Amino acid sequence: MTDRFVTVSLDKRGVECTAKLLDDRAPVTCAAVWEALPLGSDVYHAKYARNEIYALFPAFAAEEPPLENPTVTPIPGDLCYFTFSETELGTSSYGYDEQAVRGRRTVVDLALFYERNNLLINGDMGWIPGIVWGSVVDGLDRMAEACQDLWRAGAIGETLNFRRA
């Protein structure tokens, strides 16, 4: 199979990076994401995992991928796929607006980790393994700067987008 790439962007900040899909390690997840592209939604900065930005989407795969290529310690440049139920994300402590999670049986979280020392543990649920489906190969330094700005200046009005490169 030929290598496949996605562009990950924060459009308001005008920054993007390129990631290679890890088809050899997470083939089911890569196929599901690839077929659903382009995807974009409001961006959030992690409260628990540290150096992570992510967006929430309605389920887009016919069947949710198995836990292939899992991690609880993502490294800089990892793209991860998580699934949650509405009830798992529905408490007010998460801060999501009604449209982000209500009425969705399954919520897909596509995340980008931009720096070291991440740990996927949540005070409400414990360990949250993610599927590593992509790895940034270009532009992580610029994206990390924008992610730090997002953390400090806020995420309102910003979107996280995934497109075929």
N, C-alpha and C positions, 0 to 999 in steps of 0.2 A: 504494500500500500504506500502511496505517495504521502509524504508528510503534509499535514494540514495545520493551518495557522488561523488564529483569531486575533482581532484587534479589540483591545479593552480600552474604553475611554471614559473620561470625566468631561463631558462636552462643555459645560459652563466654564470650566477652568482651561479648556483647550489643550488637554494633555491626553496622550494615548501611549499604549505599549503593545507589543506583539508577543503572543504566546503560542507555543507549539502544543498541539493536542497530544496526549500520551495514549495514543491508540493501542500501543502494545501492552500497556498496564491497566487501562480502564476502557476497554473497547465498547462496552454497553453504554457507559456514561457518555463517552465521546460521541457515539452515534446519536444518542438522544439529544444532546446539546446541539450538535452540528445541524440536525434536521430542524431544530426549533429556531435557529438564528435567522434574522437578528432579534436580539432581546435587549430591552432597556427598561429601567424603572428607577424610582427614587433610590438614592444611595444612602446607606447608613454606615456609621463607624462603630466597630465593635465596642461593647462595654466590658465583656469578659475575656475575650481571646487576645486582646491587646492590639496588635498591628494588622488589623483586618478591615477592609471595606467590603460591603456586600449589598445585594439587591434581592428583593423577594418577588417571586413569580408564581402564578397559578401552575399547577402540575402541567407539564407539556409532553411527557412521554406516555405511550400507551400503557406501559408498566414501569414502575419505579426501578431504577438500576439496583443491582445487588451492591453490597458494600465491597467494591473492588478497589484495590490500591488504597487502603484506608490509612489515615493518620490521625493522631491527636496532638502532634507537634509539627504543624506545617512550617516550612521554611520560606524565606523571601522568594517571591515569584510564583509560589504555588497558587493554582486556581483550584478551588474546592467546591464540591456539590454536597448539599445537605438537604434532607427532607424533614419537615415537621408537620404536625397536625395543627389545625386551628386552635385547639385547646392548649397545646404546648406553648404557643406564642400569643395567646389571647389575653394574658394578664396585663394590667395597666403598667406594671413595672418595666415592661419592654419598650413602651412608648410608641408603639405602632398605631397609626391611624386606622380607623375601621376598615378602609378599603384594602389595606395591606394584607390583612389576614382573615377577616370575618367572612363566613360563608364558604371558605375553601377547605375542602377535606384535607388536601395536601398542599403545603406551601414549600416551594423550592427556593433555596437560598444558594445563590452563586456568589462566591467570595474570592477576593484577591488578597493575599498576604504580602505585605510590602516590606517587612523588616523582620528581624530575628526575635526569639524569645516568646513565641506564641504557645499557648496551652489551651486546648479545646475542652475546658471544663466549665460547667454552668452551675451556679449555686442552686438552681431549682431542680435540675435534672441529672447532674453528675457529668460523666465523660460523654462528649459528643463527637464521635469519630466522623471525619469527612472523607469524601472520595477525592483524591487528587487526580484531576483529569487534564490539567494543562500546566505548563511551566513557561514563565516569561523569559523570552530570549533577547528582547531588545526594548529599551526604554524604561526599565524598572526604576532607575535613579530619578528620572523626571516624574514618574508616577508616585514614587515615595514622597517626594517633595509636595506634590499636590495632595496626597493623603494626609500629610502632617498639617497642611493648611486647612483641610476639611475638618480635622480633629479640633483645631484651634478656632477657626472662623465659623464653622458650622456647615451643615449639609443641606440646609433648606434651599430648594431650587436647583439642586445638582442631581444629575442622573448618572448611573453606571450602566454602560452599554457594552454589549458583546456582539461583534459582527465578524463575518467571514473575512479573512485578509486576502 
